[in-house]
Amino acid sequence: MKAIARLLPALLCCVLSPRLGHAVDFAAHGYYRLRGSALQDLDTQRPSTLANTNDRFGLIQYNQMRLRVEPTLKVNDFLSLHTQFDILDNLTFGSQATKQLEVLSPVVGTITLPAGAGSLSVVGSEAGENRSLNVRRAWIDIFTPIGKLRAGRQPSHWGLGIFQNDGNHRQGDFGDTADRVMFLTQQAIGTDGALTVGALWDIAFEAQRDPRIGGLGTAIRDNGQDTNQYALVAFYEEPRFAVGAYGGLRRRDGSTGTTTTATDINGVTQAAGIDGDTLMYFLDAYGRVKIDPHHKVAFEYVRLGGKISTGVALNAIPFTGLAAPGIIQLPAKQDLAVNLAAVEAEGTYDWGGEWKLQGGFAEGDATPLSQRITQFGFRPDYNLGLLLFHHPLGTSPTLRNGTTGATLTGGVPITGNFINNAFYGGATYLHRLDIRRAIRSANEFKVGGRVITAWAHKPPVSLNFAEILGNANMPSIESRGKWYGVEFDLVAEARFFDHLFTSLEAGYLWPGSAYNIDVGLIDPGSIVATMPYDKANPAYGGRLTLSLEF
């Protein structure tokens, strides 16, 4: 062993020796990011005189850090090795756990869902987590005379990032990662155009989960379940415009008839959710147009279809007469029909102004246990603002036993931390100011604001327990409001000493009718207590980001 220990440094010196016929280039870029957040009344409820208040919490304050390092080893012009490490990955101050703050999907109970159309996030999950060090990605690029071969655990991004988002922007937290083999080849067309085509093969992670969607990303089976994805990509680009499509199939050979798991009302994990095969397709079209040097427009449309064996199961609901644990489950091979779309327009000007308009649509599902799955949502790293669709907001009506007052279900967020069940629109304006005379170290300084609003295209809460349970005596509820409200953000961004980026954001959400406790209740068996109207209150918060980029 001592001989090996002496030999390894010698081998390393030989590899890096300048006497070799070629040079080996090594670089390590990344950032160290500190963030402090303070958020008030994300549940849009406050203490009241009601017998059973809907208020769940008030102030949430936390600080977090991340050191991201991206070492790259270029062996020569044909071979390169790329890696990405996150140290103290979004670690909350005062804690040694690398888990993200977990939130719930805006449905009653917990839904378990095996691998869907896109690879799920890795941060804080069993895939790649080693306490304070997250070995996130490692892949190799091989340049051949006919194209580029990339293989390994690599970032996955396409278009605007509503379906595949690598999370590599400044405020990114998660990022889609794929265990992938990809080959791309490019052909020049005309004087300034190029057509890129390629093929991809993905293998889903084992036991991965998306911690920000705690109800929709619980552990999937290992690769013995044979979850594979096959895709093709074609992209034409020239300086004035670009257009392309990314599409393919996801196949999973499940154990038909077996079960996944769900958690009952007492927190006990139970076998539930019927497993089966999955064969679904996805198509993601993207395009952008550069109108002139100052203006450009981009769009993205995603369609998911086919059949997916979800293993879906809902938490136990302890209504009178239900046998414990009372977990509700769907049969295998559910129809999948999802549409997602986004458009962005932006402009920048020499006199310092820059603006951006955003709009889009994400299909939701008012009835979580319907036979047709339409709820998917944008990727969590596609951010509109500080609050709306970035943090879980609102409080769904809490169903309580009409006799004992015991909580039956409900009391979870109306909207999750991803764009879902919404038509949305937003506008941002920032103005560049030259403050170098006052602060010589300031390389760049911007101030401005954002405004965002959204509407649900289906009722945010619609639960017909009579239909779900096949019992006409059970209640049904449906929210009356669909407007999510309007959010106003103030933003200040600056860069100091060439490498120190900082931003200060403050947001205020004036909640719309979707967040009011205002539902229609049909209760033929008089099982649940009445739910009095409770108007939503504003939510607000701030975030300070300090990032040393290198």
N, C-alpha and C positions, 0 to 999 in steps of 0.2 A: 504494500500500500504506500510506503514512503517513497518507493521508486516511482510509482504512478504520480504521486503528489509533486515530485520534482520534475516529472516529464511534462505535465500539463502546461506549466508556464512556458517551457521551452517550445512546445508546439504552438502556443498562442503567439509567441514572438516570431516564429517562422511564418505563420499565417499573415501577420501584419507587417512583415519585413519589407522595406522598400526595395530590397534586392530582387524581389519577385518580378516576373515579366509584366505584371499589371498592378495598378494601385487599388487598394481596398478603401472605399470611402465610408466613413461612419458619421452619422449625425443623430442628434436627439433633440427633438422639438417638443413643445407642450406648454403647460401652464400650471400655476398654483393658484387656486381660486378660493377665496373666502366669501361667504355670504351670510348676511343676517336678515331674518324675516320676522315681521310682526304682523299678525292677522287678527282682525276683530270680527266676531259674529259671522263666520262663514256659514253657520247653520241658518242665518237670516231670522233667528228667533232670539228673544230676550226673556228674562224672568217675567212672569205675569201673575195675575190673580186667579188664573184658571185653576180648577182643581187638579188637572193633570197637565202641567205646562209642557209645551213642545220644545222649550229651550234645552239644548244639549251641552253647549260650552260657550265661552266668551273669548278671551284673549289666548292666542297661540303664538308663542315666541320661541325661536330657535336659531342657532348659528350652525353652520356646517362648512366643511372644507373638502378640497380634493386636490391632489397632485397628480396630474396626467403627464406621462412621459411616453413619447413615441419614437423609440430608437429605430433607425433604418440603416441597414448594412448593404451597401452597393458593392458587389463583388467585381462586376465589370459592366459593360454596356448591355449585357444580355441577362444577367442574374441579379436579383435584389431580394432582400429579406426585410419584411416590415412587421413591427410589433406595436402593441399598445398596452400600457400598464396604468392602472388607476390605484394610487396609494392613498390610504385613508379615504376611500371612495365615498364622497358626500357624507363623511362621518359627522354626526351631530356632536357638537361640543359637550363634553362631560360624559361621553359614552365610548365604549370600545367596540360596540356592534356596528357592522357595516350595513345593516339592513336599512332600506329606505323607510320613511314614514309611510305606513300602509294605509290605504283608504279603500272604501268599498265602491263597487259599481252601483249606480243608482237603480237597483232593483231590490225587491224584498228578498232577504235571504242570500244564500251563496250559490252561484251557478258554477259548476266545474265544466271546463271546455277543453278537450284535447286540441292539438295543434291545428290552427286555422290556416288562412291563406298566406299570411305573412309570418316571418320569424318573429318571435316575441323578444322582449328586451331581456338583457342579461344582468343588469345592475342589481346587486343585492340578492341574487338568486344562487341556487346551488351550482349552476353552471359557471365556473370561473371564479368562484368566491373562495378566498383563503384569508378570512378575517381582514386584516388591514391592507392586504394586497390583492387586487383583482387583476389577474392575468386575462385581459379582455380579448385581445385579438393577436393572431400571428399568422402570416401568410407569405407566400413566395410568389414573385413575378418572374416569368420566363419569357423573354422576347425571342421569337423565332422569325424566320424570313417571311412567314405567312400570317403572323398575328401574335397576340399575347395570351399566355396561359397563366391564370391566377388560381392558386389552390391553397386552402387552409381556412381558418376561422377569420373572416373578413367582414368589414362594414358593408351594409346593404342600403343603398340610397337610389331613389329614382324621382325625377321631376321635382315638384314642389315639396315632396316629402310627406304627403298625406297617407300613403300606403306603405312605403319603405323609407325610413328616415334614419340616417346614421348617427344623429345626435351630436355631430361634431361642431355645432355652432357654439357661440360663447355661453349661452345659458342652457345648453343641452344637458340632460341628466341621464338618459337611458341609451337610446341608439339601437337600431336593429342590427343584429349580427347574424351571419349565416356560416355554417360549415359547408363550404361551397367549392366546387370545381367549375371554373368559368373560362371559356375561350372566346376571344374577340378578335376580329379581323377588320381592317379598314381599307376602303378603296377611294382614291381621290376622284372627284367628279367635277369637271370644268376647271376653272382657274382657282376657285376658292371654296369649293364644296367638298364634303367628305361623307361617305356612307359607312356606318359601323354596324356590323351584324355579329351576333354571337349566340352561344348556347350556355345554359347554366344547369347544374345539378346540385340541389341542396339536400342535406340530411338534417332533420330537426334535432335540436338539442335534447339531451336526456334530462328529465326531471327539472325542467326550467319553469320559471314562473315570472310574471310581470308584477312586481310588488306594488305598483301604483294602481293596478286593477285587480285587487285582491280577490274579487269574486269571479274574474274571467280569465285567470291565468294559472290556476292551480296545477300541480304536478301532472305531467303526461307520462305515459308508459315509456319504457326504454326503447332503444332502436330495434329490439326484437319485434316491436309492433310495426316496423317497416314504414315509417313516415318519410316519404321522399317527395321532392318537388322537382319538376322538370320545366324549364322555361326557355323561351327564345326572346331575343331583343333585336330591334332594328332602329337605327337612329340616323337621321340625315341632318347635317349641320353646315351652315355657312354664316358669315358675319351678320347678316341681316335677320335670319330666322333659323329655327330648328324645329323638327317634328320627329316623333318616334313613338314606339309602342313596346311594351314589356308584358308578356303574357305566358301562361303555362298551365300546368296541371299539378294538383297535389293529390297524392294517393297514399292511403293508409290501410294496411291489411290488419284490421282489428280482430280481437277475439270475440266473434259474434256471440251474443247472448250473455257474456260475462258482464261484470259491473265495475264501474269506477267507484269513487267514494264521495260522500257528502257528510256534512256535520249537522247533527240534530240540534234541537233547541237547547239541550243540556251541554253542548260543546263536545259531544262524543262522536267520533268518526264512525260512520256506518257505510256498509257496502250499498251503493245506490248508483243509478245512472246506467242504462243499458248500453253496452259497447257494440261496435260493429265496424263495417268497412266505410271508408271515405273516398270519394272520387269527385273532386270539385275543380273548377277552373277559375282563372282570374285574367283580366285584361286591364292594363293601365296605359292610357294614352296621354302623351304630354307634348306640348308645343309652346314656343315662345317667339315673339316678334319684336325686333328692335326697330321702333318707328323712326327714330332719329337718334343722334348722340345722347339726348337727354331723356328719352322716354322708351319704355318697353312694357310689353304685356305678356303674361304667361298663364297657361291653364293646365289642368290635369283632371282626368275622368277615370274612375275605377269601377269595374263591374265584377262582382263575385257571384258565382252560380254553381249549380251542381247539387250533390248530396253530401252531407257531412254527418258522420255518426258522432254525436256530441257527448254521449254519456252525461247528458244534462240532468241535474237533480237540484231541487229547491230545498232549502232548510226546512226542518220540521215546523209545522204550524199547529200549535196545540189547541185547535178548536175542539169543542165538546163533541165527543163521539168518535174522534179519530184515534185509531190504535197507535201507540208509540212504536217507532219514533215518528211516524207520520210523514216521512219524506216523500215528496212528489217527484216522479221521474217521467221522462219522455222516451218513446221508442227510438230505436236506432234509425239511421238514414233519414235525417230531416232535410227538407228542401232548404237550400241556401240561396237568397236573393238579396243582394246588397248593392246599392249605388252610392258612390261618393264623388264629389266634384269640388273643385276650387279654382278661383281665378285671382290673379294678382296683377295690378298695374302700378307702375312707379315712375317717378321723375326726379331728376337731380339737376341743379342749376349752378352756374358759376358764381352767382351772387350769394350762395349759401343755403338756399332752400332745398329741401328734399321731402317728398311725400310718397305715401304708399296706400293704395286701396286694396282691400281684401274682401272676398265674398265666397260663399260656397254652400254646400249642402251635405249633410251626413244622415243616412237613413237610420232611424231608430226602431224600437219595437215596444208598443204600448203594453203588450201582453207577453211577458218574458217566456211563458211556456206555450206559446202558440206552435203550431206544426210547421210554420215557415219562419226561418231565422232571417231577420233583416238587420239586426243590430250588430255593427262592427266598430265603427268610430275611426277617427283619424288616429295616427300614431301620436303618442303623448309628447314627443319633442316638436310637434308643429304647434307653436304657441301664437295666440292672438294677443293676449294681454296679461296682466298680472293676476287677475282673479278668475274671470269667466273662462270656463273650459281649461283652466290650469290647476284649480283647486276644486275639491268636491264642495258643492254649494247647496244650500237649502235643506229642508227637512220634510220628508214625506209624512203623510198622516199616520199617526200611531193608532193601531187598532187595539183596543183594550176590552177585556171581558166585561160585559154589561152588568154582571152580578158581583164578581170579585174585584174588578178593577185591574187584574193582572194583565201585563202587556202580552199581546198575542204575536204581533209582528209590526213592521213599519219602523218609522223613526230613522231612516237612512237618507243620504243625500238625494236630491232631485236630479242634479246634474253631476257627472263625474269629472275627472281631470283629463278628459279628451273630448273633442268635438263629436257629439253624438246626438241624434234626434233633433236636428236643428237646421234652419236656414239662418245664416249669419252674415253680417257685414261689418266692416271696420275701416277706419281711416286713421293714418298716422302722419303727423307733420313734425319735422325736426329742422332746426335752423343752426347752421354753423356760425360760430362767433370766434373772432380772433382775439384772444385774451393774453397773448404772449407778452405784451407790454406790462401787464399787471402781474402775470405769473409766467416767468420765462421758461419754466419746465413744462408748460402745457403745450403739447403738440397739436391737440385737437380738442374742441369743446362744442357740444351740441345741447340745445334745449328744445323742448316741444311737448307734444301730447298725443294721446290716442283716444278714440271713442269707438265703442263696440256695442252692438246690439244683436239679439237673436230671438227667433221664434221656434217653437216646437211644431213639427208638422203632424205629430200624433200626441195625444194626451200624455204628459210626462208620467203620470201615475194612472194605470188602468188595470185593475186586478179583479177578475171575476172568479171568485173561489167556487161558486156554484158550478161553473163550467169546468174549472181545473179539477175539482174533486169529484165531479159527477154527482153532486148532492144539491138538489134544488133548494134546500134549507139554508145553504151557506150564503154569506153576504157578498156583495160586489161594490167596489168603489171606483170612482173616476174623477180626476182633477178637472176643474172647470177652466183654468187659465192655461194659456200657451206662450205668453210673452215672458222671456227671461229677464227683461229689463235692459238697462243701458249702463255701461261702465265708462268712467272717465279716468284716464291715467295722465299723470305728469311725469316727464322723463328728462333726466339730465345725464349726459354721457361725456366722458373726458378721457384723454390719454396723456399721461405724464411720463417724462424721462424715456420716451420712445417705446417702452415696453409695459408700462403700468396702466391697464385699462380699469376704469371705475364707472359705475352707473348707480344712480339713485332714482328709484321709481316709487310712486305713490298712486294707489288706485282706490276708487270709490264706486261701488255698485249700487245703483238705485234699482231694487228688485221689482220685477214685473209680477203679473198675476200668477205665473207658473209657480212661484215660491210661496204664495199664500196657502195657508191650511184652509182649503175651500174645495170640498169634494161633494159629489153626489153619492149618496149611500142608499143601497137597496139591501134590506136586511129582513127577509121574511121570517126568520127564526128568532129575531130579537136577540142575537148572539153578542153583538158588540155594542159598546157604549157610543152615544152620540159624539160627533166630532165638531165642536163649535168652530166657527170661523175665526181664524187668527191671522191677521195681516203680517206680511213679511216686513222685516226691518232691514235697513241698509247694512251692507258689509263693506269693510275697508281695510287697507293694510299698506305696508311698505316693504321694500327690499333694497338692501345696499350690497353691491357686488364689488369686490376688489380682486383683480386678476393680474398676476405677473406672468406675461407671455414671453416665451423664449423659443 
